[in-house]
Amino acid sequence: MVTAADFNKALEISKTAYPHSLLNDPDEYKKAKTRLLNQLTEELILQERAQELNITVTDSELEQAIAEIKADYPENEFEQTLLEYAIPYKAWKKGIRNRLLMEKLVEAELKDQIVITPADIARYYEQHFKDEKFRPGLENRPRELDEKIIQHLRRKKTEFAYKAWIEKIQKNYTIDINRKLWEKMLASHS
């Protein structure tokens, strides 16, 4: 369940991703609120599906992911960044846990549908590399480059498969929205 207070907290955090001018355009602000509602609704469905499949994120997995993220920042910069954007650490950590959970769920549900073939890799090379030494079929392609291409292709195919998959599973869940409250929240400009 997402309460009005939960929505408003998420809205405050999501405002950091939008230009300040968004707040001055009522139509765009309503669109942003609607996108957030759709995102939160989708997250609820995914959380429910993960629970059905007994997919969880352990504390150690969460701490490892947090450590990896923090490692990308110079000392004390991570905390300063959260402060600058007025994002509470607890809310950020919850978001990371949710993201990890969604990634594990998508992996579990879609991994059998995502197949990267040699032809996929060859097509990628043909489309993105005109340099003769990287043409398909040649032995001198760097292995690291192949691995990055495979990761990229897997991500793209997963994104494509995700759309049909989420539409299919959404039909199995009922999300009730308090329309009166939603209209009131949509109309407010704060």
C-alpha positions in Angstrom: 0.0 0.0 0.0 1.1 3.5 -0.8 -0.3 6.3 1.3 -0.6 9.9 0.4 2.3 10.6 2.7 4.4 7.9 0.9 3.5 9.5 -2.4 4.5 13.0 -1.3 7.8 11.8 0.0 8.5 10.0 -3.3 7.4 13.2 -5.1 9.8 15.3 -3.1 12.7 13.0 -4.0 11.7 12.8 -7.7 11.6 16.6 -7.9 15.3 16.5 -7.8 15.4 14.9 -11.2 13.3 17.6 -12.9 14.3 21.1 -13.7 13.0 23.9 -11.4 10.8 25.2 -14.2 8.7 22.1 -13.9 7.1 23.5 -10.7 6.0 26.6 -12.7 4.2 24.6 -15.4 1.0 23.0 -13.9 0.4 20.6 -16.8 4.0 19.3 -16.8 3.8 19.0 -13.0 0.6 16.9 -13.3 2.3 14.7 -15.9 5.2 14.2 -13.5 2.8 13.2 -10.7 1.0 10.8 -13.0 4.3 9.2 -14.0 5.2 8.8 -10.4 1.9 7.2 -9.6 2.3 4.8 -12.4 5.9 4.0 -11.3 4.8 3.4 -7.7 1.9 1.2 -8.9 4.3 -0.8 -11.0 6.6 -1.2 -8.0 3.8 -2.5 -5.9 2.9 -5.1 -8.5 6.6 -6.1 -8.8 7.0 -6.4 -5.0 3.9 -8.6 -4.8 5.2 -10.8 -7.6 8.7 -11.0 -5.9 7.0 -12.0 -2.7 5.0 -14.8 -4.5 8.2 -16.1 -5.9 10.1 -15.8 -2.6 12.6 -13.4 -4.1 14.3 -11.2 -1.5 17.3 -9.0 -1.1 19.4 -9.9 1.9 21.1 -7.3 4.1 24.5 -8.4 2.9 23.4 -8.0 -0.8 22.1 -4.5 0.0 25.3 -3.5 1.9 27.5 -4.8 -0.9 25.5 -2.7 -3.5 25.7 0.3 -1.2 29.5 -0.1 -0.8 29.9 -0.4 -4.6 27.9 2.8 -5.1 29.8 4.7 -2.5 33.1 3.5 -3.9 32.4 5.6 -7.0 32.5 8.8 -4.9 35.4 10.5 -3.3 35.5 10.4 0.5 32.4 12.2 2.0 31.1 13.2 -1.4 28.3 10.6 -1.3 26.8 11.9 1.9 27.2 15.5 0.6 25.4 14.6 -2.6 22.4 13.2 -0.6 22.4 16.3 1.4 22.5 18.6 -1.6 19.4 16.8 -3.1 17.7 16.6 0.3 17.4 12.8 0.0 17.2 11.1 3.4 19.7 8.2 3.6 17.0 5.8 4.8 14.8 6.6 1.8 17.7 6.3 -0.6 18.6 2.9 1.0 15.0 1.7 0.6 15.1 2.7 -3.0 18.3 0.7 -3.6 16.7 -2.3 -1.9 13.7 -2.0 -4.2 15.9 -1.6 -7.3 17.9 -4.7 -6.4 14.6 -6.6 -5.7 13.2 -5.6 -9.1 16.5 -6.6 -10.8 16.4 -10.1 -9.2 12.7 -10.5 -10.2 13.3 -9.4 -13.8 16.3 -11.7 -14.0 14.3 -14.7 -12.6 11.3 -14.1 -14.8 12.9 -13.1 -18.1 16.3 -14.8 -18.1 15.1 -17.7 -20.2 13.7 -15.3 -22.8 16.9 -13.4 -23.3 19.2 -15.2 -25.6 22.2 -13.5 -27.2 23.3 -15.2 -30.4 26.5 -14.9 -32.4 24.3 -13.3 -35.1 23.2 -10.6 -32.6 26.8 -9.8 -31.8 27.8 -9.8 -35.5 24.9 -7.4 -36.3 26.0 -5.1 -33.5 29.5 -5.0 -34.9 28.2 -4.3 -38.4 26.0 -1.4 -37.1 28.5 0.2 -34.8 32.0 -0.6 -36.0 33.2 0.3 -39.4 36.8 -0.4 -38.5 37.9 -3.5 -40.5 39.8 -5.1 -37.6 36.5 -5.4 -35.6 34.4 -6.9 -38.4 32.5 -10.0 -37.5 34.3 -13.3 -38.0 37.7 -12.0 -37.3 39.7 -13.5 -34.4 41.3 -10.2 -33.2 38.2 -8.7 -31.5 38.9 -7.8 -27.9 37.1 -10.3 -25.6 36.3 -7.4 -23.2 34.5 -5.6 -26.0 32.4 -8.7 -26.8 31.5 -9.0 -23.1 30.4 -5.3 -23.0 28.4 -5.8 -26.2 26.7 -8.9 -24.7 25.8 -6.9 -21.6 24.4 -4.1 -23.7 22.4 -6.5 -25.9 21.1 -8.4 -22.9 20.0 -5.1 -21.3 18.2 -4.0 -24.6 16.5 -7.4 -25.0 15.4 -7.3 -21.4 14.0 -3.9 -21.7 12.0 -5.0 -24.8 10.8 -8.2 -23.1 9.9 -6.3 -19.9 7.2 -4.3 -21.5 5.2 -7.3 -22.6 5.9 -9.1 -19.4 4.8 -6.3 -17.1 1.6 -5.8 -19.1 0.9 -9.5 -18.7 1.5 -9.7 -15.0 -0.4 -6.4 -14.3 -3.5 -8.2 -15.4 -3.1 -10.5 -12.4 -3.2 -7.8 -9.8 -5.8 -5.2 -8.7 -4.6 -1.8 -7.6 -7.2 0.4 -6.0 -6.6 4.1 -6.2 -8.6 6.5 -4.1 -9.8 8.6 -7.0 -11.1 11.4 -4.9 -7.8 11.8 -3.0 -5.8 11.4 -6.3 -7.8 14.2 -8.0 -7.1 16.4 -5.0 -3.4 15.6 -5.0 -3.2 16.1 -8.7 -4.9 19.5 -8.5 -2.5 20.7 -5.7 0.6 22.5 -6.9 2.9 21.8 -4.0 
